[in-house]
């Protein structure tokens, strides 16, 4: 049975952010990024998205783990209402700020996307069929029967600094109108952008942008977005530069395109993919270093297996803060402890809960009972050790 609760939502938030932090930290190692970057990135993005979509706990098998006293006190105090006539807590304020941040990021995303589309409609130039880029692009489209490639359009845009592919539903490759390249160089550039679309890189960036939009307060999100740009570029680089001759030509094309400079270049949306918008040194290093694919595959499987185990465990383990503010205690309040209460197991598997020898209620299980509570097999055994005042 699936159960939705505040604790399960908090667990989903915790696991998602731990995945983000873990991914950024392991990408600090260049060898890991070069060899395992793409499978780890895709795997973690999928796990984070699924955990966010299903922030639930599995009631029959989930287990509550109570936080240490210090953490429980911190969490409890942040959730304790203390403002506006004891109706708002620090946690509520954080939720409001968090929600406002998501709304601001969403509005910024919509505005940038709208401005970019408007600018493209007003200023993009349709290339003539005789131009070198269009001739190369027509040849590329004729070499494949994939419908996804056929719907990609090619336009020139004056203030663009580097070729870029943009658009999920109506993909468009935008190129700087003043960029001068040879026919071979244009083929590398356009194949590079087409391969981004074929490999669904735009969707990966879009999902990652949504994740970073939700967890905007996590500083590791910015590092992850930069690492994603580099990883996606390196994957396509290795696809096109598959032999020494192609590698030399491709690196020359990359340097020539990166050296193209203009004033006030047009900013493009975060989920578009720019031909030279990443760390060139890492891309050069990737293309010039030999890769051990068997070791990379094994390491990726190990990393993803561990991550999947953590993901599955997050449905079975829910962290709880067992905290009561000191000023909430009065002489009329009785707090159950392992010294003043016990449970008796019933034939049907449930448990009768007793406090100071008085029957209180029947529990379906001991999941929410006090840790270390005494359990008796039957009422007869309980009478030998406890003073029972009232029975069920």
LUMTI-649208 format. One record per residue: residue number from 1; z, x negated, y of N, C-alpha, C in turn. Coordinates in pm, whole numbers, always signed. Each point is the difference from the previous one (the first is absolute). Example, Ala and Ser with C-alpha at 12.3 -4.5 7.8 and 13.67 -1.06 7.14 Angstrom:
2
1/+780/-1319/-569/+0/+89/+119/+0/-90/+120;
2/-72/+35/+105/+6/-82/+119/+73/+77/+109;
This chain:
392
1/+0/-84/-120/+0/+84/+120/+0/-87/+125;
2/-88/+28/+93/-9/-76/+124/+90/+61/+105;
3/+69/-86/+74/+90/+48/+104/-27/-77/+129;
4/-11/+74/+108/-22/-59/+132/+132/+1/+76;
5/+43/-117/+45/+126/-11/+73/-13/-110/+105;
6/+98/-4/+90/+1/-105/+102/+11/-137/-65;
7/+81/-9/-106/+17/-128/-68/-130/-48/-64;
8/-77/+93/-59/-127/-39/-62/-101/-43/+106;
9/+1/+65/+115/-88/-41/+111/+37/-139/+49;
10/+131/-24/+15/+46/-133/+42/-40/-107/-101;
11/+4/+35/-127/-39/-95/-105/-149/-32/+12;
12/-81/+102/+28/-144/-22/+17/-27/-91/+121;
13/+73/+22/+109/-15/-84/+119/+41/-143/-30;
14/+113/-15/-71/+50/-134/-34/-100/-75/-87;
15/-47/+63/-106/-93/-67/-93/-131/-35/+70;
16/-53/+92/+82/-126/-26/+70/+11/-121/+91;
17/+108/-9/+74/+17/-113/+91/+31/-130/-73;
18/+70/+8/-113/+21/-120/-81/-133/-52/-54;
19/-90/+90/-39/-132/-41/-45/-77/-69/+113;
20/+8/+54/+121/-69/-60/+115/+53/-141/+26;
21/+132/-12/+3/+63/-131/+26/-36/-99/-110;
22/+9/+45/-126/-29/-87/-114/-145/-49/+6;
23/-91/+90/+34/-142/-36/+6/-25/-104/+109;
24/+60/+19/+116/-19/-96/+110/+57/-137/-39;
25/+117/-1/-63/+65/-127/-36/-81/-77/-104;
26/-53/+67/-102/-75/-73/-101/-136/-45/+55;
27/-50/+67/+103/-126/-42/+61/+19/-120/+92;
28/+125/-41/+24/+22/-123/+76/-47/-121/-80;
29/-6/+17/-131/-53/-106/-86/-152/+13/-5;
30/-70/-101/+48/-146/+9/+11/-67/+17/-137;
31/+52/-70/-100/-61/+10/-132/+10/+142/-55;
32/+114/+63/+24/+17/+138/-45/-96/+92/+73;
33/-14/-20/+130/-92/+84/+78/-144/-20/-45;
34/-40/-124/-23/-137/-28/-40/-33/+61/-136;
35/+92/-17/-95/-29/+36/-139/+37/+144/-35;
36/+109/+50/+61/+52/+131/-40/-2/+103/+112;
37/-52/-40/+117/+13/+86/+118/-50/+142/-20;
38/-123/+16/-48/-59/+134/-8/+68/+90/-103;
39/+18/-43/-127/+68/+91/-95/+142/+36/+41;
40/+73/-97/+57/+135/+32/+45/-3/+97/+117;
41/-90/-22/+94/-10/+88/+116/-31/+143/-42;
42/-104/+18/-82/-40/+134/-44/+110/+65/-83;
43/+60/-77/-92/+106/+54/-84/+120/+47/+81;
44/+43/-82/+95/+116/+37/+80/-30/+117/+93;
45/-120/+4/+57/-36/+113/+87/+4/+130/-78;
46/-52/-1/-123/+2/+120/-84/+143/+42/-31;
47/+85/-97/-39/+140/+32/-34/+74/+56/+122;
48/-22/-60/+116/+68/+47/+122/-45/+142/+35;
49/-130/+26/-9/-52/+134/+32/+55/+105/-96;
50/+0/-30/-130/+49/+97/-99/+149/+24/+20;
51/+76/-106/+29/+145/+17/+21/+29/+82/+125;
52/-84/-14/+102/+17/+80/+121/-37/+145/-23;
53/-101/+24/-84/-44/+137/-26/+100/+74/-88;
54/+68/-72/-90/+95/+62/-91/+139/-61/+19;
55/+69/+36/+111/+136/-52/+23/+106/+84/-73;
56/-7/+0/-132/+87/+86/-80/+80/-84/-98;
57/+93/+66/-70/+76/-63/-107/-12/+87/-125;
58/+11/-64/-116/-9/+70/-127/+141/+35/-46;
59/+38/+126/+21/+139/+40/-21/+55/-29/-139;
60/-71/+29/-109/+63/-20/-132/+34/-145/-29;
61/-77/-94/+55/+20/-140/-36/+33/-89/+120;
62/+1/+54/+120/+33/-82/+117/+150/-29/+1;
63/+33/-113/+60/+140/-45/+1/+37/-42/+141;
64/+110/+53/+49/+48/-36/+134/+78/-130/-5;
65/-34/-91/+89/+71/-127/+14/+66/-1/+137;
66/+132/-8/+2/+72/+4/+127/+0/-138/+65;
67/-26/-2/+129/-7/-124/+75/+137/-64/+11;
68/+4/-133/+18/+129/-67/+26/+68/+58/+123;
69/+129/-18/+7/+80/+64/+107/-53/-32/+140;
70/-37/-128/+23/-46/-38/+134/-130/+72/+35;
71/-96/-2/-93/-128/+70/+27/+21/+150/+10;
72/+88/+54/-85/+28/+144/+5/+60/+39/+135;
73/+87/-86/+53/+62/+27/+131/-105/-3/+111;
74/-90/-100/-6/-105/-11/+102/-91/+123/-4;
75/-46/+35/-121/-88/+116/-14/+72/+129/+41;
76/+126/+12/-46/+76/+121/+33/+23/+17/+149;
77/+30/-111/+69/+24/+8/+144/-128/+32/+77;
78/-116/-51/-47/-125/+34/+70/-36/+146/-20;
79/+42/+59/-110/-31/+141/-26/+106/+95/+56;
80/+109/-54/+47/+109/+84/+50/-35/+59/+137;
81/+7/+131/+13/-32/+65/+128/+107/-33/+103;
82/-43/-38/+121/+96/-40/+102/-50/+31/+142;
83/-125/+43/+17/-54/+28/+132/-32/+148/+14;
84/-7/+45/+126/-37/+139/+31/+87/+99/-80;
85/+128/-13/+25/+98/+89/-64/-6/-11/-153;
86/-5/-125/-45/+3/-31/-144/-112/+70/-77;
87/-121/-9/+54/-117/+57/-69/-107/-104/-28;
88/+9/-120/+61/-102/-103/-13/+65/-132/-38;
89/-62/-70/-95/+50/-129/-45/-96/-111/+44;
90/+43/-125/-22/-89/-112/+26/-125/+10/-86;
91/+15/+47/-125/-114/+16/-88/-99/+103/+55;
92/+52/+108/+58/-87/+101/+60/-79/-59/+118;
93/+66/-86/+78/-68/-65/+112/-111/-91/-50;
94/+31/-75/-108/-103/-86/-60/-116/+82/-52;
95/+27/+116/-61/-108/+86/-49/-87/+50/+114;
96/+63/+34/+113/-76/+47/+116/-90/-110/+54;
97/+58/-121/+15/-78/-114/+49/-113/-32/-98;
98/+32/+4/-129/-101/-27/-104/-115/+101/+10;
99/+35/+127/+9/-102/+104/+11/-84/-16/+125;
100/+63/-35/+112/-75/-21/+124/-95/-119/-14;
101/+46/-105/-69/-85/-116/-22/-122/+33/-84;
102/+20/+81/-104/-113/+43/-84/-98/+84/+82;
103/+55/+92/+80/-85/+84/+84/-78/-83/+100;
104/+65/-98/+61/-68/-87/+96/-112/-80/-69;
105/+30/-55/-119/-101/-76/-74/-118/+89/-39;
106/+31/+125/-38/-107/+93/-37/-89/+34/+119;
107/+62/+24/+115/-78/+31/+121/-84/-120/+42;
108/+57/-122/-13/-76/-121/+32/-119/-16/-93;
109/+23/+30/-129/-108/-8/-100/-112/+98/+35;
110/+37/+123/+32/-100/+102/+35/-76/-39/+127;
111/+72/-52/+98/-63/-38/+127/-97/-117/-20;
112/+44/-105/-71/-88/-115/-22/-124/+41/-78;
113/+21/+84/-101/-113/+43/-81/-98/+84/+83;
114/+54/+90/+81/-84/+84/+85/-75/-84/+103;
115/+70/-93/+66/-62/-86/+101/-111/-85/-62;
116/+26/-51/-121/-100/-84/-65/-125/+81/-37;
117/+22/+118/-56/-114/+85/-36/-80/+41/+124;
118/+71/+32/+106/-67/+39/+124/-82/-115/+56;
119/+58/-120/-4/-71/-117/+53/-123/-30/-84;
120/+12/+14/-131/-114/-24/-88/-113/+100/+28;
121/+38/+127/+17/-101/+103/+28/-74/-27/+131;
122/+72/-52/+99/-57/-17/+132/-75/-133/+17;
123/+44/-105/-72/-53/-132/+30/-69/-69/-118;
124/+14/+52/-120/-62/-65/-115/-153/+7/+11;
125/-63/-106/-43/-146/-11/+8/-58/+5/-141;
126/-99/+88/-20/-68/+7/-129/-103/-113/-7;
127/+12/-86/-100/-88/-116/-12/-141/+42/-40;
128/-95/-72/+49/-139/+27/-37/-27/-48/-143;
129/-96/+61/-63/-31/-36/-138/-52/-143/-12;
130/-51/-54/+110/-56/-136/-4/+105/-109/+24;
131/+121/+39/+42/+105/-98/+25/+45/-64/-131;
132/+43/-125/+8/+41/-73/-122/+117/+68/-69;
133/+108/+39/+72/+112/+66/-69/-42/+127/-74;
134/-86/+82/+63/-40/+125/-64/-89/-26/-121;
135/-90/-98/+9/-83/-34/-113/+84/-46/-119;
136/+100/-84/+28/+89/-49/-106/+81/+115/-59;
137/+49/+87/+87/+82/+112/-47/-83/+98/-84;
138/-123/+25/+41/-89/+88/-78/-26/-59/-137;
139/-16/-131/-6/-24/-67/-128/+123/+11/-90;
140/+120/-14/+59/+124/+11/-78/+14/+140/-59;
141/-30/+101/+79/+10/+139/-47/-102/+30/-108;
142/-117/-64/+8/-103/+24/-101/+34/-68/-133;
143/+88/-99/+5/+36/-74/-121/+104/+71/-85;
144/+58/+107/+51/+103/+74/-75/-31/+149/+1;
145/+46/+67/-105/-19/+146/-10/+128/+76/+31;
146/+103/-73/+38/+129/+65/+27/-11/+86/+126;
147/+39/+127/-14/-10/+94/+113/+93/-40/+114;
148/+114/-62/-35/+95/-38/+104/-59/-103/+96;
149/-89/-84/-51/-64/-101/+86/-107/+65/+87;
150/-69/+98/-55/-110/+64/+72/+47/+73/+125;
151/+125/+46/+0/+48/+76/+116/+60/-88/+109;
152/+3/-132/-21/+50/-92/+103/-108/-20/+105;
153/+38/+10/+125/-94/-22/+111/+28/-133/+67;
154/-97/-48/+75/+12/-128/+71/-30/+21/+147;
155/+94/-40/+85/-14/+16/+145/+41/-128/+70;
156/-52/-20/+121/+39/-114/+83/+88/+51/+114;
157/+104/-78/+30/+94/+41/+105/+23/-118/+92;
158/-24/+15/+131/+4/-114/+93/+132/-79/+1;
159/+117/+63/+22/+119/-82/+21/+73/-40/-129;
160/-69/+1/-112/+63/-32/-128/+3/-152/-20;
161/+112/-51/-50/+14/-144/-19/-49/-45/-137;
162/+11/+88/-99/-36/-38/-137/-49/+123/-74;
163/-85/-15/-99/-44/+116/-80/+120/+69/-64;
164/-9/+132/-9/+113/+78/-52/-55/+124/-70;
165/+70/+42/-106/-35/+126/-65/+109/+101/+34;
166/-41/+121/+32/+93/+100/+53/-40/+137/-51;
167/+102/+82/-34/-25/+137/-41/+16/+22/-149;
168/+82/+99/-37/+22/+32/-141/-106/+97/-52;
169/-22/+108/+74/-98/+101/-45/-143/-37/+37;
170/-18/-50/+123/-134/-41/+45/+5/-148/+37;
171/-9/-86/-100/+14/-145/+26/-112/-54/+87;
172/+36/-93/+84/-97/-57/+93/+31/-148/+18;
173/-100/-83/-13/+15/-143/+28/-42/-23/+145;
174/+92/-54/+76/-25/-29/+142/-15/-150/+17;
175/-104/-42/+71/-23/-143/+21/-14/-26/+150;
176/+40/-118/+46/-20/-35/+141/-149/-8/+33;
177/-40/+59/+108/-144/+5/+29/-56/-137/+40;
178/+87/-91/+47/-48/-130/+45/+21/-111/-104;
179/+51/+34/-116/+24/-101/-104/-132/-38/-65;
180/-32/-130/+2/-127/-49/-55/+27/-76/-130;
181/-53/+54/-109/+15/-64/-130/-136/-4/-70;
182/-11/-87/-99/-122/-6/-79/-2/+116/-101;
183/-110/+18/-66/-12/+108/-98/+101/-19/-114;
184/+16/-124/-47/+96/-27/-107/+142/+29/+46;
185/+30/-41/+124/+135/+22/+53/+28/+149/+17;
186/-99/+76/+46/+18/+144/+14/+22/+65/-136;
187/-65/-51/-101/+19/+55/-134/+144/-19/-48;
188/+55/-118/+26/+140/-24/-37/+94/+95/+76;
189/-25/+12/+130/+87/+85/+83/-5/+145/-47;
190/-120/+53/-19/-14/+141/-35/+46/+27/-144;
191/-28/-93/-92/+51/+16/-136/+153/-3/-2;
192/+56/-82/+86/+145/-7/+12/+59/+137/+37;
193/-57/+63/+101/+51/+130/+45/-28/+110/-103;
194/-117/-3/-62/-32/+99/-102/+95/-9/-118;
195/+33/-122/-40/+93/-19/-111/+140/+49/+32;
196/+40/-10/+126/+129/+57/+40/+2/+150/-30;
197/-109/+66/+31/-5/+145/-23/-6/+32/-149;
198/-78/-77/-75/-14/+24/-144/+133/-21/-73;
199/+80/-95/+47/+128/-29/-64/+115/+85/+54;
200/-31/+100/+81/+100/+93/+54/+105/-70/+86;
201/-38/-111/+64/+96/-72/+84/+44/+82/+120;
202/-89/+85/+51/+37/+85/+114/+111/+96/-38;
203/-1/+50/-123/+104/+92/-45/+132/-73/-19;
204/-7/-124/-49/+122/-80/-15/+65/-22/+136;
205/-82/-37/+99/+54/-23/+135/+53/+130/+60;
206/-67/+111/-28/+44/+128/+53/+137/+39/-58;
207/+16/-12/-132/+129/+31/-63/+109/-92/+52;
208/-32/-129/+13/+99/-94/+51/+37/+32/+145;
209/-98/+45/+77/+28/+38/+139/+94/+120/+5;
210/-17/+96/-90/+89/+115/-6/+142/-44/-36;
211/+11/-89/-99/+132/-51/-40/+68/-70/+117;
212/-74/-87/+68/+58/-73/+114/+29/+93/+117;
213/-74/+108/+11/+26/+98/+104/+133/+71/-25;
214/+28/+30/-128/+125/+67/-36/+119/-95/+15;
215/-17/-123/-48/+110/-98/+7/-24/-97/+116;
216/-29/+54/+116/-33/-82/+116/+114/-91/+41;
217/+123/+36/-35/+117/-78/+40/+20/-123/-89;
218/-74/-9/-109/+13/-115/-90/-89/-113/+51;
219/+59/-112/+46/-82/-109/+57/-94/-63/-101;
220/+27/+15/-129/-85/-60/-102/-136/+71/-10;
221/-8/+122/+52/-128/+73/-5/-109/-72/+75;
222/+33/-60/+113/-101/-72/+79/-53/-120/-79;
223/+91/-73/-67/-45/-113/-81/-88/+47/-116;
224/+36/+114/-59/-77/+51/-113/-140/+42/+43;
225/-14/+57/+117/-132/+39/+49/-88/-123/+23;
226/+59/-107/+54/-77/-123/+20/-40/-63/-134;
227/+94/+0/-95/-31/-55/-132/-109/+82/-69;
228/+3/+132/+20/-101/+87/-61/-139/-33/+50;
229/-14/-23/+131/-129/-38/+56/-53/-127/-68;
230/+87/-98/-15/-41/-127/-60/-38/+18/-147;
231/+79/+77/-75/-26/+20/-143/-131/+73/-23;
232/-25/+104/+76/-124/+76/-17/-123/-85/+36;
233/+14/-82/+103/-111/-87/+37/-24/-106/-108;
234/+108/-57/-55/-16/-104/-101/-67/+55/-125;
235/+31/+124/-36/-61/+60/-119/-152/+9/+16;
236/-47/+48/+117/-143/+12/+24/-64/-138/+13;
237/+71/-95/+64/-53/-136/+12/-32/-58/-137;
238/+93/+18/-94/-20/-55/-134/-112/+73/-76;
239/-23/+126/+33/-108/+75/-63/-137/-53/+42;
240/-14/-34/+128/-130/-43/+53/-25/-148/-21;
241/+104/-81/+15/-16/-146/-16/+34/-38/-143;
242/-93/+30/-93/+28/-18/-142/-58/-128/-60;
243/-58/-86/+83/-45/-131/-48/+3/-97/+119;
244/-9/-130/-24/+13/-97/+111/-99/+20/+114;
245/-125/+35/-34/-101/+20/+105/+36/+120/+87;
246/+31/+111/-64/+38/+121/+74/+128/-23/+81;
247/+92/-77/-57/+125/-28/+70/-25/-75/+130;
248/-85/-102/-6/-31/-78/+121/-68/+87/+104;
249/-98/+81/-42/-70/+89/+93/+95/+104/+59;
250/+86/+53/-86/+91/+106/+46/+102/-55/+100;
251/+54/-119/-27/+97/-59/+91/-64/-30/+136;
252/-124/-47/-4/-72/-26/+125/-19/+129/+80;
253/-36/+108/-71/-17/+130/+66/+131/+50/+59;
254/+109/-20/-75/+132/+44/+47/+39/-73/+128;
255/-22/-132/+3/+33/-78/+120/-86/+41/+120;
256/-128/+22/-25/-90/+37/+108/+38/+136/+59;
257/+36/+95/-87/+39/+132/+48/+133/-6/+74;
258/+93/-80/-52/+131/-10/+64/-7/-67/+136;
259/-101/-86/+22/-13/-71/+128/-61/+88/+109;
260/-48/+118/-37/-58/+92/+100/+111/+57/+88;
261/-9/-23/+129/+104/+41/+93/-58/+90/+109;
262/+77/+105/+34/-36/+87/+113/+127/+34/+77;
263/-16/+44/+121/+113/+41/+82/+33/+148/-26;
264/+129/+30/-2/+49/+137/-19/-64/+69/-121;
265/+21/-56/-121/-59/+62/-118/+59/+138/-26;
266/-78/+86/-64/+44/+137/-29/+104/-1/-111;
267/+119/+59/+23/+99/+9/-109/-45/+106/-101;
268/+15/-31/-128/-40/+93/-105/+125/+52/-70;
269/-8/+116/-65/+117/+57/-67/+57/-92/-107;
270/+128/+19/-30/+70/-87/-95/-58/+7/-140;
271/-56/+114/-39/-47/+14/-137/-147/-36/-17;
272/-65/-51/+105/-134/-55/-16/+13/-144/-50;
273/-110/-60/-41/+5/-135/-56/-97/-89/+76;
274/+55/-104/+61/-74/-91/+86/-42/-124/-78;
275/-122/-45/+18/-53/-113/-77/+80/-127/+22;
276/+50/-24/+121/+71/-125/+30/+142/+24/+52;
277/+56/+115/-28/+132/+32/+54/+110/-38/-99;
278/+4/-126/-40/+104/-48/-91/+8/-151/+14;
279/+91/-62/-74/+23/-143/+11/-113/-73/-73;
280/-88/-65/+76/-116/-67/-60/+41/-115/-90;
281/+108/-72/+36/+42/-115/-80/+33/+42/-143;
282/+67/+114/-16/+33/+48/-134/-125/+41/-76;
283/-95/+61/+68/-124/+42/-66/-80/-122/-44;
284/-4/-104/+84/-69/-122/-38/+68/-66/-120;
285/+133/-1/+3/+75/-61/-109/-24/+74/-132;
286/-10/+131/+7/-24/+79/-120/-136/-31/-61;
287/-100/-14/+85/-136/-24/-50/-21/-141/-53;
288/+81/-94/+46/-19/-139/-40/+95/-44/-109;
289/+96/+84/-40/+94/-35/-106/-41/+66/-131;
290/+11/-73/-112/-28/+62/-131/+108/+100/-35;
291/-38/+111/-64/+93/+107/-34/+19/+7/-151;
292/+126/+10/-43/+32/+19/-142/+20/+148/-24;
293/-107/+68/-44/+4/+145/-10/+92/+50/-110;
294/+9/-75/-112/+87/+45/-110/+146/-1/+41;
295/+40/-109/+69/+138/-7/+48/+26/+108/+104;
296/-97/+25/+87/+17/+101/+103/+19/+138/-62;
297/-79/+33/-101/+10/+131/-63/+136/+18/-65;
298/+48/-103/-70/+130/+10/-67/+112/+16/+101;
299/-3/-79/+106/+105/+9/+103/-2/+136/+68;
300/-119/+53/+26/-10/+132/+64/+60/+108/-89;
301/-27/-10/-131/+56/+99/-94/+152/-7/-1;
302/+54/-122/+2/+146/-17/+0/+62/+59/+126;
303/-56/-34/+117/+52/+51/+127/-6/+152/+5;
304/-115/+56/-39/-15/+145/+7/+87/+71/-102;
305/+23/-62/-115/+88/+61/-100/+143/+8/+51;
306/+46/-108/+63/+135/+1/+58/+10/+104/+110;
307/-102/+8/+84/-1/+97/+109/+0/+143/-53;
308/-78/+24/-106/-6/+135/-58/+134/+37/-63;
309/+68/-98/-59/+133/+25/-56/+98/+40/+111;
310/-6/-71/+113/+87/+34/+113/-33/+140/+52;
311/-131/+30/+6/-43/+131/+46/+53/+111/-89;
312/-15/-13/-132/+48/+102/-93/+152/+10/+5;
313/+68/-115/+11/+146/+1/+6/+52/+73/+122;
314/-80/+1/+106/+45/+67/+123/+15/+151/-18;
315/-63/+57/-105/+17/+142/-29/+126/+26/-84;
316/+48/-104/-65/+115/+16/-90/+132/-40/+64;
317/-8/-83/+105/+121/-50/+66/-2/+45/+145;
318/+103/+72/+40/+12/+49/+137/+129/-56/+60;
319/-12/-70/+112/+118/-56/+66/+69/+107/+85;
320/+130/+8/-15/+80/+96/+75/+111/-72/+74;
321/+36/+51/+117/+111/-55/+79/+120/+93/-15;
322/+97/-40/-81/+120/+80/-24/+103/-35/+107;
323/-9/+68/+115/+83/-38/+115/+56/+124/+68;
324/+130/-7/+32/+67/+105/+76/+71/-65/+118;
325/-31/+41/+124/+67/-57/+117/+150/+19/-9;
326/+78/-100/+40/+146/+10/-10/+57/+121/+74;
327/-54/+36/+117/+57/+110/+77/-33/+137/-59;
328/-78/+0/-111/-26/+128/-66/+110/+38/-97;
329/+85/-96/-33/+107/+28/-95/+116/+70/+68;
330/+50/+105/-58/+119/+70/+45/+87/+27/-122;
331/+118/+50/+25/+92/+29/-112/-54/+109/-89;
332/-92/+84/+51/-52/+111/-79/-118/-40/-88;
333/-53/-120/+20/-116/-43/-75/+43/-85/-119;
334/-51/+32/-116/+29/-75/-121/-128/-70/-43;
335/+5/-130/-11/-116/-79/-40/+13/-34/-148;
336/-94/+43/-83/+6/-32/-143/-11/-151/-24;
337/+87/-51/-85/-6/-139/-42/+12/-4/-152;
338/-18/-117/-59/+11/-10/-145/+144/+19/-48;
339/+98/-3/+93/+141/+18/-39/+42/+146/+1;
340/-68/+87/+79/+47/+139/+10/-97/+102/-61;
341/-104/-46/-67/-94/+94/-59/-53/-53/-134;
342/-57/+87/-78/-59/-36/-128/-99/+109/-39;
343/-82/-26/-102/-96/+98/-49/+16/+15/-151;
344/-34/+119/-46/+3/+30/-143/-141/+38/-43;
345/-50/-67/-105/-134/+27/-47/-6/+132/-75;
346/-98/+84/+35/-17/+130/-65/-99/-12/-117;
347/+5/+93/-95/-93/-4/-115/-146/+3/+42;
348/-32/+65/+113/-140/+10/+44/-47/-120/+81;
349/+85/-105/+10/-39/-121/+71/+41/-4/+145;
350/+56/+110/+54/+47/+1/+137/+144/-55/+7;
351/+55/-6/+121/+132/-59/+18/+85/+90/+90;
352/+123/+29/-46/+97/+74/+82/+76/-99/+86;
353/-1/+25/+131/+63/-91/+94/+140/+52/+37;
354/+103/-88/-10/+139/+35/+30/+51/-92/+111;
355/+72/+61/+95/+63/-75/+109/+148/+35/+2;
356/+86/-102/-13/+145/+21/-9/+34/+102/-108;
357/-70/-7/-110/+30/+87/-113/-55/+141/+10;
358/-68/+32/+110/-56/+134/+18/-152/-4/-19;
359/-49/+100/-74/-144/+9/-22/-69/+35/+133;
360/-105/-77/+34/-73/+21/+126/-137/+61/-24;
361/-84/-65/-82/-135/+50/-27/-57/-69/-122;
362/-114/+52/-47/-71/-60/-112/-124/-71/+54;
363/-13/-127/-37/-111/-81/+49/-107/-15/-108;
364/-128/+1/+37/-106/-18/-101/+0/-139/-62;
365/+47/-99/+75/+9/-137/-52/+101/-76/+85;
366/+16/-130/-28/+95/-82/+74/-69/-84/+107;
367/-123/+38/+34/-78/-81/+92/+69/-17/+135;
368/+60/+109/+50/+60/-5/+134/+153/-12/-6;
369/+51/-35/-117/+146/-16/-13/+42/-137/+54;
370/+130/-14/+15/+56/-127/+46/-21/-106/-108;
371/-37/-119/+43/-19/-109/-95/+132/-32/-68;
372/-1/-7/-132/+121/-33/-76/+88/+119/-32;
373/-46/+123/+25/+82/+118/-26/+28/+13/-150;
374/+122/+42/-34/+39/+15/-140/-70/+120/-62;
375/-55/-21/-119/-72/+106/-71/+67/+26/-134;
376/+32/+127/-28/+61/+38/-127/-100/+79/-83;
377/+13/-13/-133/-94/+66/-90/+21/+152/-3;
378/+127/+44/+12/+30/+143/-5/+131/+26/+71;
379/+38/+129/+10/+120/+39/+74/+125/-50/-70;
380/-6/-8/-134/+117/-46/-76/+32/-146/+33;
381/-103/-81/+5/+22/-141/+35/+51/-14/+142;
382/-50/+85/+91/+43/-8/+139/+148/+35/+15;
383/+47/+98/-79/+141/+41/+10/+94/-113/-40;
384/-43/-89/-88/+86/-111/-43/+23/-101/+110;
385/-90/-7/+96/+7/-103/+103/+19/+53/+141;
386/-31/+128/+21/+5/+57/+135/+86/+126/+1;
387/+55/+28/+117/+75/+125/+20/-98/+102/+55;
388/-39/+96/-86/-98/+99/+40/+70/+124/+50;
389/-25/+38/+123/+63/+114/+64/-78/+126/-25;
390/-132/-6/+15/-86/+116/-24/-125/-45/-73;
391/-42/+83/-98/-118/-34/-79/-116/+87/+40;
392/-115/-31/-57/-121/+75/+27/+9/+141/-53;
